[in-house]
Amino acid sequence: MAPVNDEKRRIIEELEKTRGDLAGASVGLRGQLNFQRRLSVIWQNNRWVWLSFMALFGWVLSRLPRRTKKIYLDKSGARVRPPGKSFVGTIVGQLWSVAWSVAKPAMIAYLTRRMTKKA
């Protein structure tokens, strides 16, 4: 009976040691994965670099050319669709609209079932 108790005691001690090692490793991992703290430290240490980069990026964006939008009018002054830009008028566009009108309710029903299973 004594060897069995010694074996149990040894296993219990090994488990306690392993649990302690895992606890230490998980604390280290938690520190490494704390992105909010890491981002805060990076921001504090390199604030001028980040601000300079943001100012330069904003300046480059302000220098990009403006997007122009062409408006097509007919003889009476009413708006007309741009020529050659109508996807719905093509056969592929019509097939896509039919497929989407069928697939959309099926997709919503599937996602609703998945969400109710998780809740």
N, C-alpha and C positions, 0 to 999 in steps of 0.2 A: 504494500500500500504506500510506503514511503517513496519509492521511485516514481509512482504515478503523480503524487503531490508535487515532487520536485520538478517533474516535467511540466505540470500545469503552471507552476510558479514561474518557470523559465519562459514559457510561452506568454504568460501574462506580462512579464517584464519586457520581452521583445515587442509585444504589442504597444505597451506604454511608450517605449523608446521610439517606435515607428510613428506613433501618433504625435509625439513631440516634434519629431523631424518634419512631419507633414504640416504641423501648425506653423512652424518657423518658415517653411517654404511658402505656405499660403500667404503669410504676412508679407513676405518679400514680393510675391507675385501681385498682391493687392496694391502695393506701393508702385510697382511698375505699370500697372494698368489704370492708375488714377490719372486719366488724361486731363481732367480739369486742373488738377494741381500742376501737372507737368506743363500744360499750356500757359498757366499763370506764371510759372517760373521762367519759361522761355520768353514770355512777353516782358517780364520785369527786367531780365538780363539784357535783352536786345531791343528795347523799346524804340530807339532811334532808327535802327535798321528797318523794323516793321513799318514805322511811320513814313520813312523815306520811300520804301517800296510801294506803300499805298498811294502816296502822293504822285510818284512816277507813273503808276498804273492808271490813276485818275487822269493825269495829264495826257497819257497816250490815248485813253478812251475819248477824251474831249477833242482830240485832233482827228479822229476817224471821220470820214465823210458821212453826211447825213443821208438817210435812206429816203429816196424819192418814191412817191407813189403816183403811178400814171392812172388817170381817170379818163375813161372813154365815154363820149357822148354821141348820141345820134343827132340827126338834123333837127329834131324838135327840142333837143336839150336834155333829154332824159338819159340817165346812166345806162350803159350797156356793158355786158361782160367782156373782158379782154379777149381778143381773138386767139384761139388755140390754147386757152388756159382752162377750159372746162373739162374736168376729169369725169364728172357725172354723165356727160353726154356720150362718152365712149362706151364700148361694150364692156371693157374691163371695169369701168366705173359702175356700170349698172349691175354687173355680177357682184362687185364688192358691196354695194348697198344692199342687195338681196341677202348675201351671206352674212353681213353684219346685222341685219334686222332679225335673222334667225339665231345667230350666235349670241347676241347680246342678252336676251332673256335666259338662254341656257347657261351662260356664264354667270349671270346674277343668281340663278337658282343654285348652281354648284357652290359658289362662294358663300351663299347664305347657309347651305347645309354644312359646309366646313366650319363656319363661324359658330353655328349653334352646337356642333359637336365639341368645340373647344370651351364653350361657356358652361 
